[in-house]
Amino acid sequence: MNITAILTDHPKAKPELITVVFERKEVEALDLGGFLGQFGEDVLPDGEDLASLMGRFVFFVEGYDDDPRELYTIDEVRTFYQTLCRRWPYLFFFCDVGTGGLMILTACCMKDLSCVKHKGFSATMITVDTSELSEFIAEGLWPMNVLFERANLPESANEGRTAEIIEYYNTPLDHPF
């Protein structure tokens, strides 16, 4: 696993994103040890240090560049991201909502997923069950709330972040990304 801070000029992205890149061997082995060793619940900071990490993470997997399938259709990647979400349910606190990274991770967690790639287009259209997506969002908000308390952030900040998450998912999932 590699972790890098990168600068971005995307209007909704945080000034400095933290990219978390999992290698194919970690994905196939469901190895989250290195990541959880740095960002597991028991080692996360409190207060201002935790607050400074909010909305800055972007997750990637590497080693599948030669695979013609979309990442969210590869069983190993889907299983890996589902495992990540079960063992580390803090995505909504940490993930950047200015990029498509959270959307890809979300697609991997959906059981009812259909994908269509049209000839001549680089983007793929995905469709998910809206009730499944609603459940995913609802389940992700509680752990986010816990971290807001741990970071000593005001309720207004929590409400703002919740609105960002909901706005992020109001983008139809059946559009190309």
N, C-alpha and C positions, 0 to 999 in steps of 0.2 A: 504494500500500500504506500502510495506517495501522497503527501499533502503539501500543497503549494498555495501561497497567497498570490493572486493576480489582480492587476488593476483593470477596470472595465469602464467604458463610457456609456453603457446602456442606461437610459434614463431612470429605470426602476431598480437597477442593481445597486447594491451597496458599493461604497467607494473601493473597497478591496475585498474581493471574493476569496474564499478558501476552497480550493479544489481538492477533493478527495478522490483519488484514483485507485481503484482496486484492480489488481492484475488478474489475468485469466485463471492462474493457478489458485488464487484466493477464492475466486468465484466458484470454481469447480469443487474446491474443498470446503466451501461454506465457512471460510476462515475469516472471522471478524475480530480475532484476537488483537491484532495490532491497532485497529481502529478503536475498539472498546477499551484497550489499555490507555489510549489518549483521551477518549471522549465518553467513556462509560459513565453511568450515573454516579458511581462512587468516586470518580476522579474529576468530575466537572467542577469548575470554580463556582463561587457564590457571588452575589452582588454585582457590582459594576463589571467585573471581569467576565461573568457569564453574560450579562447584558450586551457586552461588546461583540459577542459572537452571534447574536440574533440576526437571522436573515442573510448570512454570509456564506453558507455552505452550498457547493455544487458537487454532485456525485457523478462519477464516470466509472466505466469499466473499460479496460483495455485488453487487447488480444483477440478481438473479434472483427477487426477491420477487413479481413479477407472473407468473412462470412457474409453471403448475400442477404441474409435475413435481417429484419429490423431487430434491434436489441430486445425489445419487449415481446418478441415472439420466440426467443431462444430460451428453452426450458431452464438451463442452468442459470441464466441471468435472472429470469423470473423468480426462480427458487431462492437465489441469493438475495435479491431485493426484498422478497417476502420475509426472509429470515431476518434481514436487517431491520425491517419495520417491527417485527415481533420483539426482537431483542433490544432495540433502541427506538422507542416510539416517539421520538422528539423531533421528527421531521419538520413539523409546522413552525417550531421555534427557530430552528437552525437554517432551513433551506431558503435559498434565494428565490424570490418570486418574479425576478426580472428576466429569467431565462427559461428554456424548456426542460431543464434537468429534472425538476420535480414532476413534471407531467410524464416524462418517460418512466421515472420511478413509480409513479402512480399507476401507469398502464401495466407495469409488471406485476402489480399487486391485485389487479382486477381478474376475477375468475372468468367473467363473461366479457370477452374481448373479441372484436372482429376487426380485421385490417384489410384494406383494399389499396393496392398500388396501381395507379393508372399508367399505362404505357406512355412514355415520353415525359413523365413528371418525376421529380426526385423525391417529393414528399409522399407520405403514406397517410391515408385517411383511416383513423381508428374510431371505433364506436364502443362505448361501454354502457352497461346498465346503469341508469341514473340512480336507482335506489341503492345499488352497490356502492357507487361513488359517494352518495350521501352518507352511507354508513361509514365508509373509509374516512371521510372528513370528520364526522361526529366523533369517531374513535380517536382521531388525532388531536382534537382540540383539548381534551382533558390533560394529557401529558404536557402540552404546551402551557396550559394554565399553571401547572405545578412548577414549571421552570420560571414563569413570570414571577411567581411568589418567591422562589429561590433567588432570583435576580433582583428582588426588591423593586420591581417596576410597578408603576401605578396602574390601576384598573383601566384608565384611559388608554394607556399603551397597549394593554392586552386587547381592548376593544378595537383599537386601530389595526393591530396585527391580525385579529380575527377577520376584520373587514378585508384586509389584503388577501388573506387566504381564500375567502369566499369569492372575491373579485377574480383572483387567479383562476379558479375553477369555473367561473361563469363563462370563460372562453370555452366555446363548444369543443368537446373532446373528439367530435367527428369532423374536425377541420384538420388540414395538413399542418404538421409541425416538423 
